[in-house]
Amino acid sequence: VQLVQSGGGLVQPGGSLRLSCTASGFTFGLYAMSWYRQAPGKERELVARISNAGSSREYADSVKGRFTISRDNAKYTVSLQMNSLKPEDTAVYYCRRGGHIEYWGQGTQVTVSS
C-alpha cells in the first residue's frame, strides 16, 4: 500500500491550494479516505473525511465552508481543495486510509503567511 501526496507549499492569507493523494496497492473504492493535519506543537487532527463512494463528507468545524474533499475512484486519488486559507491552517497535511490497518501519506507542508 502506498499513498503519495502532492501539492502544498506557501500561500498568502486568503489564497488557495489543492492537495492530492494517489493511492496504490489496494482497492481504493472500498475505503473511506481522510485528510489530517499537524501544526507545530499540536496533535494531529482530522480535517476532512469522505466515504468510499464519495456520497458522504465530513469536515472539522475550523475548515467548513472553506475546504472541500473529493475523490476519483477511477484514478485512485483523493483531493483537498483549500480556499480562503488562514495562517492557522499552516501545518503538515497527511492523507490517511483507515481500516483494520491504517496507512498514511508522506505529509505535505502547507504554510499560510504574508
Secondary structure, 3 states (H helix, E strand, C coil): CEEEEEECEEECCCCCEEEEEEEECCCHHHCCEEEEEECCCCCCEEEEEECCCCCCEEECCCCCCCEEEEEECCCCEEEEEECCCCHHHCEEEEEEECCCCCEECCCEEEEECC
